[in-house]
Amino acid sequence: MKVALTGASGFLGPRLVQGLLEAGHQVHILGRNPERALARLPGGVTGAAFQAGERLAPEALAGAWAVIHLAGEPLNQRWNAEAKHRIRDSRVLGTRAVVEAMKAAGTVERFVSASAVGYYGGSHEATPLTEESPGGRDFLAGVCQGWEEEALRARESGIRTAVARLGVVLHPEGGALHTMLPAFRMGAGGRVGSGKQYVSWIHREDAVAALRFLLEDPSLEGPFNITAPEPVTNAEFAHALGAALGRPSVVHVPGFVLKAALGEMSMVALEGQRVLPRRLTEAGFTFRFPRLEEALRALLA
Ligand SMILES: NC(=O)c1ccc[n+]([C@@H]2O[C@H](COP(=O)([O-])OP(=O)(O)OC[C@H]3O[C@@H](n4cnc5c(N)ncnc54)[C@H](OP(=O)(O)O)[C@@H]3O)[C@@H](O)[C@H]2O)c1
């Protein structure tokens, strides 16, 4: 089946493309620089231009059975007013453009759109959150809520839509682990802020497998938390990462230091949410890496 994919050039995209090809799908990527992205992907993948905020021509989705939408401005930058606009618009307006093109194309039956556990808002609470828990009120929660609202509009045209509320995806090639590794490798890592904030993590292999699980089972609609079943506190995460590397992990970074260095974006590290993958588990998804220690051992081997 033909699957169109945005965000194919990112951290999750190439692994997902590989998985889709292995499953026998035909992959068509949509991105700001498709030629550059295609050069890093296996042969046989096709591509077309897509710029969030601009109209996406329905022809770009010609013959597509499904669309997976991952594109979005990275969060790891200073959140000045312009960056916040890019973070929000790339997701809300980008998703709107994808949904309008899918509705006009008329062939798409299945839509899987990324979102994030930031939907629930950042806090220091230990209350477990499931897909039924209410949304938060901070900047990222608002972005995720706007993003999901646009994605779920695809259902108006009978397109079965699943929203993937991704947790902190772990792999040394990118994302949070890539950022943390240099300090932890030097023995200069440790908890940040109170260390009590929860990290709802997931191994990249499980995240990619879960996206494919949502794609292939048409009965799965609506929001799904894409996180491992055992979230840990930031202090526990720091301890496990130090242990996996055989390095001490007792250097504490106080919250005010991180805030001074990163500004508002520091909330991504200083706050968290304890998210459980209730709907994914109920649907029968099997995690290859349900426990952090094993996930880190595999990732850092
Ligand atoms: N990685 C995580 O831990 C994590 C956690 C929660 C949620 N998510 C969400 O899951 C999605 C995929 O994650 P990822 O880590 O693979 O993302 P990523 O590597 O940061 O970026 C994915 C792609 O988005 C496109 N993009 C970047 N800035 C854009 C902009 N201003 N306008 C339009 N497109 C833009 C780029 O594709 P092109 O250059 O090809 O257009 C990029 O390769 C993202 O939306 C992310 O927010 C990720």
The ligand as an ORCA input file, in Angstrom:
! r2SCAN-3c Opt
* xyz 0 1
  N      11.553     12.848     19.409
  C      10.800     12.885     20.505
  O      11.248     12.534     21.620
  C       9.377     13.349     20.396
  C       8.588     13.384     21.564
  C       7.281     13.839     21.475
  C       6.756     14.245     20.264
  N       7.540     14.213     19.147
  C       6.969     14.703     17.888
  O       7.017     13.708     16.883
  C       7.332     14.288     15.625
  C       8.542     13.586     15.042
  O       9.611     13.687     15.986
  P      11.135     13.803     15.517
  O      11.951     13.802     16.776
  O      11.404     12.833     14.448
  O      11.119     15.283     14.924
  P      12.323     16.154     14.282
  O      13.440     15.266     13.922
  O      12.624     17.303     15.177
  O      11.607     16.800     13.018
  C      10.781     16.091     12.152
  C      10.684     16.815     10.825
  O       9.821     17.936     10.886
  C      10.114     18.775      9.773
  N      10.198     20.176     10.253
  C      11.074     20.708     11.129
  N      10.829     22.025     11.299
  C       9.763     22.313     10.528
  C       9.050     23.508     10.254
  N       9.372     24.667     10.820
  N       8.008     23.417      9.391
  C       7.666     22.236      8.808
  N       8.314     21.086      9.023
  C       9.351     21.135      9.863
  C      11.452     18.326      9.209
  O      11.194     17.612      8.005
  P      11.557     18.237      6.552
  O      12.776     19.082      6.708
  O      11.770     16.997      5.742
  O      10.353     19.006      6.129
  C      11.967     17.376     10.290
  O      12.764     16.364      9.788
  C       7.564     15.783     15.861
  O       6.415     16.504     15.480
  C       7.789     15.872     17.356
  O       7.339     17.085     17.938
  C       8.828     13.773     19.183
*
